[in-house]
């Protein structure tokens, strides 16, 4: 069964480990270069952390998926725990918990959609992998796509929008 056999997904995990690690490094350097400007805007330091965590989550999930000869149960547990930890840290950021006075509803919905889509599929994927029903690694692939997309979206704000 393809959705529950990590060995059939090794090419994806090799590619996403390398790509997301490279993106995380580039974001880290870019944030370092623009740190003074980022620190002037409320919520942007937290967004920078969120961006790095999204990419780190992909790196870690990809690495544990490449561990040879582990069971679907073990991998599912690892992926679910990593998704929950990254999701918990992202959700616990001060800007995630408190909404500023001028924040619009569409902004709030968009930010939370980005956070949830970048973390929840890993938890669901891990659980469905553990029980070998419900989608398994297809959920993990969706989490990878959403996390990278969310991180790139955040990186755009951190690196381009603050200069406007």
FIMI-806027 format. One line per 4 residues: their letters; for each residue y, x, z of N, C-alpha, C. Coordinates in nm, 2 decimals, always signed. Each point is the difference from the previous one (the first is absolute). Example, Ala and Ser with C-alpha at 12.3 -4.5 7.8 and 13.67 -1.06 7.14 Angstrom:
FIMI-806027
as> -0.57/+1.32/+0.78/+0.12/-0.09/+0.00/+0.12/+0.09/+0.00 ~ +0.11/-0.04/-0.07/+0.11/+0.09/+0.00/+0.11/-0.08/+0.08 .
***
This chain:
FIMI-806027
xxxx> -0.12/+0.08/+0.00/+0.12/-0.08/+0.00/+0.12/+0.09/+0.00 ~ +0.08/-0.01/-0.10/+0.12/+0.08/-0.02/+0.10/-0.01/+0.11 ~ +0.03/-0.12/+0.04/+0.10/-0.02/+0.10/-0.03/+0.06/+0.14 ~ -0.12/+0.03/+0.02/-0.04/+0.05/+0.13/-0.07/+0.14/+0.00 .
xxxx> +0.01/+0.07/-0.12/-0.06/+0.13/-0.01/+0.12/+0.10/-0.03 ~ +0.04/+0.07/+0.11/+0.11/+0.10/-0.02/-0.03/+0.11/-0.10 ~ -0.12/+0.03/-0.02/-0.03/+0.11/-0.10/+0.05/-0.03/-0.14 ~ +0.00/-0.13/-0.03/+0.04/-0.04/-0.13/+0.16/+0.00/-0.01 .
xxxx> +0.07/+0.02/+0.10/+0.14/-0.01/+0.01/+0.06/+0.14/+0.02 ~ -0.08/+0.11/+0.00/+0.05/+0.13/+0.04/+0.11/+0.05/-0.10 ~ +0.00/-0.03/-0.13/+0.11/+0.04/-0.08/+0.13/-0.06/+0.04 ~ +0.00/-0.13/+0.03/+0.12/-0.06/+0.04/+0.05/+0.06/+0.13 .
xxxx> -0.08/+0.03/+0.10/+0.04/+0.06/+0.12/+0.05/+0.14/-0.01 ~ -0.06/+0.08/-0.09/+0.05/+0.13/-0.03/+0.14/-0.01/-0.06 ~ +0.02/-0.08/-0.09/+0.13/-0.02/-0.07/+0.10/-0.05/+0.10 ~ -0.03/-0.10/+0.08/+0.10/-0.05/+0.09/+0.03/+0.09/+0.11 .
xxxx> -0.09/+0.08/+0.05/+0.02/+0.09/+0.11/+0.11/+0.11/-0.05 ~ -0.03/+0.05/-0.12/+0.09/+0.10/-0.06/+0.14/-0.06/-0.03 ~ +0.00/-0.11/-0.07/+0.13/-0.06/-0.04/+0.08/-0.04/+0.12 ~ -0.06/-0.07/+0.10/+0.08/-0.04/+0.11/+0.05/+0.11/+0.09 .
xxxx> -0.09/+0.11/+0.01/+0.05/+0.11/+0.08/+0.12/+0.07/-0.07 ~ -0.01/+0.01/-0.13/+0.11/+0.06/-0.08/+0.13/-0.08/+0.02 ~ -0.02/-0.14/-0.01/+0.12/-0.09/+0.02/+0.06/+0.02/+0.14 ~ -0.09/+0.00/+0.10/+0.04/+0.02/+0.14/+0.08/+0.13/+0.01 .
xxxx> -0.04/+0.10/-0.06/+0.07/+0.13/+0.01/+0.13/-0.01/-0.07 ~ +0.01/-0.06/-0.11/+0.13/-0.02/-0.07/+0.09/-0.08/+0.08 ~ -0.04/-0.11/+0.06/+0.08/-0.09/+0.08/+0.05/+0.08/+0.12 ~ -0.09/+0.07/+0.06/+0.04/+0.08/+0.12/+0.11/+0.10/-0.03 .
xxxx> -0.01/+0.07/-0.11/+0.11/+0.09/-0.05/+0.12/-0.07/-0.03 ~ -0.01/-0.11/-0.07/+0.12/-0.08/-0.05/+0.07/-0.06/+0.12 ~ -0.07/-0.05/+0.10/+0.06/-0.05/+0.12/+0.07/+0.12/+0.08 ~ -0.06/+0.11/+0.00/+0.06/+0.12/+0.07/+0.13/+0.03/-0.06 .
xxxx> +0.01/+0.00/-0.13/+0.12/+0.03/-0.07/+0.11/-0.10/+0.02 ~ -0.04/-0.13/+0.01/+0.10/-0.10/+0.02/+0.01/-0.05/+0.15 ~ -0.05/+0.08/+0.09/-0.02/-0.05/+0.14/+0.14/-0.04/+0.06 ~ +0.10/+0.07/-0.02/+0.13/-0.04/+0.06/+0.04/-0.14/-0.05 .
xxxx> -0.01/-0.02/-0.13/+0.04/-0.13/-0.05/-0.10/-0.11/+0.05 ~ -0.12/+0.02/+0.00/-0.10/-0.10/+0.05/+0.03/-0.03/+0.15 ~ +0.03/+0.10/+0.08/+0.03/-0.03/+0.14/+0.12/-0.09/+0.02 ~ +0.09/+0.00/-0.10/+0.12/-0.08/+0.02/-0.02/-0.15/-0.02 .
xxxx> -0.11/-0.04/-0.06/-0.03/-0.14/-0.03/-0.10/-0.05/+0.10 ~ +0.03/-0.11/+0.08/-0.10/-0.05/+0.09/-0.12/-0.05/-0.08 ~ -0.12/+0.03/+0.06/-0.12/-0.04/-0.06/-0.06/+0.09/-0.11 ~ +0.08/+0.09/-0.05/-0.06/+0.09/-0.11/-0.09/+0.11/+0.06 .
xxxx> +0.03/+0.06/+0.12/-0.10/+0.09/+0.05/-0.14/-0.06/+0.02 ~ +0.00/-0.13/+0.05/-0.12/-0.07/+0.02/-0.07/-0.02/-0.14 ~ +0.08/-0.03/-0.10/-0.05/-0.03/-0.13/-0.07/+0.13/-0.06 ~ +0.06/+0.11/+0.03/-0.05/+0.13/-0.04/-0.14/+0.03/+0.07 .
xxxx> -0.01/-0.03/+0.13/-0.12/+0.01/+0.07/-0.11/-0.10/-0.06 ~ +0.04/-0.12/-0.03/-0.08/-0.10/-0.06/-0.06/+0.05/-0.13 ~ +0.09/+0.06/-0.08/-0.04/+0.05/-0.13/-0.11/+0.11/+0.01 ~ +0.03/+0.09/+0.09/-0.10/+0.11/+0.02/-0.13/-0.05/+0.05 .
xxxx> +0.01/-0.10/+0.09/-0.12/-0.06/+0.06/-0.09/-0.07/-0.11 ~ +0.07/-0.07/-0.09/-0.07/-0.07/-0.10/-0.08/+0.10/-0.09 ~ +0.06/+0.11/-0.03/-0.06/+0.11/-0.08/-0.11/+0.07/+0.08 ~ +0.03/+0.03/+0.12/-0.10/+0.06/+0.09/-0.12/-0.09/+0.02 .
xxxx> +0.02/-0.13/+0.01/-0.11/-0.09/+0.01/-0.09/+0.01/-0.12 ~ +0.05/+0.01/-0.12/-0.08/+0.01/-0.12/-0.07/+0.13/+0.00 ~ +0.06/+0.11/+0.04/-0.06/+0.13/+0.00/-0.12/+0.00/+0.10 ~ +0.02/-0.06/+0.12/-0.11/+0.00/+0.10/-0.11/-0.09/-0.04 .
xxxx> +0.03/-0.12/-0.06/-0.11/-0.09/-0.04/-0.08/+0.07/-0.11 ~ +0.07/+0.06/-0.09/-0.07/+0.07/-0.12/-0.08/+0.12/+0.06 ~ +0.04/+0.07/+0.09/-0.07/+0.11/+0.06/-0.13/-0.05/+0.07 ~ +0.01/-0.10/+0.08/-0.12/-0.05/+0.07/-0.09/-0.07/-0.10 .
xxxx> +0.05/-0.05/-0.11/-0.09/-0.06/-0.10/-0.08/+0.11/-0.07 ~ +0.05/+0.12/+0.00/-0.07/+0.11/-0.07/-0.10/+0.07/+0.09 ~ -0.01/-0.04/+0.13/-0.10/+0.07/+0.08/-0.14/-0.04/-0.05 ~ -0.08/+0.10/-0.03/-0.13/-0.03/-0.06/-0.10/-0.07/+0.09 .
xxxx> -0.09/-0.08/-0.06/-0.11/-0.06/+0.07/+0.03/-0.08/+0.12 ~ +0.11/-0.06/+0.01/+0.03/-0.09/+0.11/-0.03/-0.14/-0.04 ~ -0.04/-0.08/+0.09/-0.03/-0.14/-0.03/+0.12/-0.09/-0.02 ~ -0.02/-0.11/-0.07/+0.11/-0.09/-0.02/+0.06/-0.05/+0.13 .
xxxx> -0.09/-0.02/+0.10/+0.05/-0.04/+0.13/+0.10/+0.11/+0.06 ~ -0.04/+0.12/+0.00/+0.08/+0.11/+0.05/+0.14/+0.01/-0.08 ~ -0.01/+0.00/-0.13/+0.12/+0.00/-0.08/+0.09/-0.12/+0.03 ~ -0.06/-0.12/+0.00/+0.07/-0.12/+0.03/+0.08/+0.01/+0.13 .
xxxx> -0.07/+0.05/+0.10/+0.07/+0.01/+0.14/+0.11/+0.10/-0.01 ~ -0.02/+0.11/-0.07/+0.11/+0.10/-0.01/+0.12/-0.05/-0.07 ~ -0.03/-0.07/-0.11/+0.11/-0.06/-0.09/+0.08/-0.11/+0.08 ~ -0.08/-0.08/+0.07/+0.07/-0.11/+0.08/+0.08/+0.06/+0.11 .
xxxx> -0.05/+0.10/+0.07/+0.08/+0.06/+0.11/+0.12/+0.07/-0.05 ~ -0.01/+0.07/-0.11/+0.12/+0.07/-0.06/+0.10/-0.10/-0.04 ~ -0.04/-0.11/-0.07/+0.09/-0.10/-0.04/+0.07/-0.07/+0.12 ~ -0.07/-0.02/+0.10/+0.06/-0.06/+0.12/+0.09/+0.09/+0.07 .
xxxx> -0.03/+0.13/+0.01/+0.09/+0.09/+0.06/+0.13/+0.02/-0.08 ~ -0.01/+0.02/-0.13/+0.12/+0.02/-0.08/+0.08/-0.13/+0.00 ~ -0.07/-0.12/-0.01/+0.07/-0.13/+0.00/+0.07/-0.02/+0.13 ~ -0.07/+0.04/+0.11/+0.06/-0.02/+0.14/+0.13/+0.09/+0.02 .
xxxx> -0.01/+0.12/-0.05/+0.12/+0.09/+0.01/+0.11/-0.05/-0.08 ~ -0.03/-0.04/-0.13/+0.11/-0.06/-0.08/+0.06/-0.12/+0.06 ~ -0.08/-0.09/+0.05/+0.05/-0.13/+0.05/+0.08/+0.03/+0.13 ~ -0.03/+0.11/+0.07/+0.07/+0.02/+0.13/+0.13/+0.07/-0.02 .
xxxx> +0.04/+0.04/-0.12/+0.13/+0.06/-0.02/+0.11/-0.09/+0.04 ~ +0.11/+0.05/+0.06/+0.10/-0.09/+0.05/+0.06/-0.09/-0.10 ~ +0.01/+0.05/-0.13/+0.06/-0.09/-0.10/-0.10/-0.11/-0.04 ~ -0.13/+0.02/+0.03/-0.10/-0.10/-0.03/+0.01/-0.11/+0.10 .
xxxx> +0.04/+0.03/+0.12/-0.01/-0.09/+0.11/+0.14/-0.08/+0.02 ~ +0.11/+0.07/-0.04/+0.13/-0.06/+0.02/+0.07/-0.02/-0.13 ~ +0.05/-0.11/-0.02/+0.07/-0.03/-0.13/+0.15/+0.01/+0.03 ~ +0.07/+0.07/-0.09/+0.15/+0.02/+0.02/+0.07/-0.14/-0.03 .
xxxx> +0.12/-0.01/+0.05/+0.07/-0.12/-0.02/+0.02/-0.05/-0.15 ~ +0.03/+0.10/-0.08/+0.03/-0.03/-0.14/-0.13/-0.01/-0.09 ~ -0.11/+0.02/+0.05/-0.12/+0.00/-0.08/-0.03/-0.13/-0.06 ~ -0.03/+0.00/-0.13/-0.03/-0.13/-0.07/-0.15/-0.02/+0.01 .
xxxx> -0.04/-0.13/-0.01/-0.14/-0.04/+0.01/-0.08/+0.07/-0.11 ~ +0.05/+0.00/-0.12/-0.08/+0.06/-0.11/-0.02/+0.15/+0.03 ~ +0.09/+0.07/+0.06/-0.01/+0.14/+0.04/-0.11/+0.01/+0.10 ~ +0.00/-0.08/+0.10/-0.10/+0.00/+0.11/-0.14/-0.03/-0.05 .
xxxx> -0.01/-0.10/-0.09/-0.13/-0.03/-0.06/-0.05/+0.11/-0.08 ~ +0.09/+0.06/-0.08/-0.04/+0.11/-0.09/-0.05/+0.12/+0.08 ~ +0.07/+0.03/+0.11/-0.04/+0.12/+0.08/-0.13/-0.02/+0.07 ~ -0.02/-0.12/+0.05/-0.13/-0.03/+0.07/-0.12/-0.01/-0.11 .
xxxx> +0.03/-0.05/-0.11/-0.10/-0.01/-0.11/-0.05/+0.14/-0.03 ~ +0.10/+0.09/-0.02/-0.03/+0.14/-0.03/-0.09/+0.06/+0.11 ~ +0.04/-0.02/+0.12/-0.07/+0.06/+0.12/-0.15/-0.06/+0.00 ~ -0.01/-0.13/-0.01/-0.13/-0.06/+0.00/-0.09/+0.04/-0.11 .
xxxx> +0.06/-0.01/-0.12/-0.08/+0.04/-0.12/-0.05/+0.14/+0.00 ~ +0.08/+0.09/+0.07/-0.04/+0.14/+0.00/-0.10/+0.04/+0.11 ~ -0.03/-0.10/+0.09/-0.09/+0.04/+0.11/-0.12/-0.10/+0.01 ~ +0.03/-0.13/-0.01/-0.10/-0.10/+0.03/-0.12/+0.01/-0.09 .
xxxx> +0.01/+0.03/-0.13/-0.12/+0.01/-0.09/-0.09/+0.11/+0.05 ~ +0.05/+0.10/+0.06/-0.10/+0.11/+0.06/-0.08/-0.06/+0.11 ~ +0.06/-0.08/+0.09/-0.07/-0.06/+0.11/-0.10/-0.10/-0.06 ~ +0.04/-0.09/-0.09/-0.09/-0.09/-0.06/-0.11/+0.07/-0.08 .
xxxx> +0.03/+0.10/-0.07/-0.10/+0.08/-0.08/-0.10/+0.06/+0.09 ~ +0.05/+0.06/+0.11/-0.09/+0.06/+0.10/-0.10/-0.10/+0.06 ~ +0.06/-0.11/+0.04/-0.09/-0.11/+0.06/-0.10/-0.05/-0.10 ~ +0.04/-0.03/-0.13/-0.09/-0.05/-0.10/-0.10/+0.11/-0.04 .
xxxx> +0.04/+0.12/+0.01/-0.10/+0.11/-0.03/-0.10/+0.01/+0.11 ~ +0.04/-0.02/+0.12/-0.09/+0.01/+0.12/-0.11/-0.11/-0.01 ~ +0.04/-0.12/-0.05/-0.09/-0.11/+0.00/-0.06/-0.02/-0.14 ~ +0.04/+0.08/-0.10/-0.04/+0.00/-0.13/+0.01/-0.14/-0.07 .
xxxx> +0.11/-0.06/+0.02/+0.03/-0.13/-0.06/+0.15/-0.01/+0.00 ~ +0.05/-0.06/-0.11/+0.14/-0.04/+0.00/+0.09/+0.10/-0.08 ~ -0.05/+0.10/-0.07/+0.08/+0.08/-0.09/-0.01/+0.15/+0.03 ~ -0.02/+0.04/+0.12/-0.02/+0.14/+0.03/+0.11/+0.09/-0.05 .
xxxx> -0.04/+0.10/-0.08/+0.09/+0.10/-0.05/+0.10/-0.05/-0.10 ~ -0.02/-0.12/-0.05/+0.11/-0.06/-0.09/+0.12/-0.03/+0.09 ~ -0.01/-0.04/+0.12/+0.11/-0.01/+0.09/+0.07/+0.13/+0.03 ~ -0.08/+0.10/+0.02/+0.05/+0.14/+0.02/+0.08/+0.04/-0.12 .
xxxx> -0.05/-0.02/-0.12/+0.07/+0.04/-0.12/+0.14/-0.08/+0.00 ~ +0.00/-0.13/+0.03/+0.12/-0.07/+0.01/+0.10/+0.06/+0.10 ~ -0.05/+0.03/+0.11/+0.08/+0.07/+0.11/+0.06/+0.13/-0.05 ~ -0.07/+0.07/-0.08/+0.05/+0.13/-0.06/+0.11/-0.03/-0.09 .
xxxx> -0.02/-0.10/-0.09/+0.10/-0.03/-0.10/+0.13/-0.05/+0.07 ~ -0.02/-0.09/+0.09/+0.12/-0.06/+0.07/+0.07/+0.11/+0.09 ~ -0.07/+0.09/+0.07/+0.06/+0.10/+0.08/+0.08/+0.10/-0.09 ~ -0.06/+0.04/-0.11/+0.08/+0.09/-0.08/+0.12/-0.07/-0.06 .
xxxx> -0.02/-0.12/-0.05/+0.11/-0.08/-0.05/+0.11/-0.02/+0.10 ~ -0.04/-0.03/+0.12/+0.10/-0.02/+0.11/+0.07/+0.13/+0.04 ~ -0.08/+0.11/+0.00/+0.06/+0.13/+0.03/+0.10/+0.04/-0.10 ~ -0.03/-0.02/-0.13/+0.09/+0.03/-0.11/+0.13/-0.08/+0.01 .
xxxx> -0.02/-0.13/+0.03/+0.11/-0.09/+0.02/+0.09/+0.05/+0.11 ~ -0.05/+0.03/+0.11/+0.07/+0.05/+0.12/+0.07/+0.13/-0.04 ~ -0.07/+0.09/-0.07/+0.06/+0.13/-0.04/+0.12/-0.02/-0.09 ~ -0.01/-0.10/-0.08/+0.12/-0.03/-0.09/+0.12/-0.03/+0.09 .
xxxx> -0.02/-0.08/+0.10/+0.11/-0.04/+0.08/+0.05/+0.12/+0.08 ~ -0.09/+0.08/+0.05/+0.04/+0.12/+0.08/+0.07/+0.11/-0.09 ~ -0.03/+0.01/-0.12/+0.05/+0.11/-0.08/+0.10/-0.04/-0.11 ~ +0.00/-0.13/-0.04/+0.10/-0.04/-0.10/+0.10/-0.10/+0.05 .
xxxx> -0.05/-0.10/+0.06/+0.09/-0.11/+0.05/+0.11/+0.05/+0.10 ~ -0.04/+0.10/+0.08/+0.10/+0.04/+0.11/+0.11/+0.08/-0.07 ~ -0.02/+0.04/-0.12/+0.11/+0.08/-0.07/+0.10/-0.09/-0.07 ~ -0.03/-0.13/-0.01/+0.09/-0.09/-0.06/+0.12/-0.04/+0.08 .
***
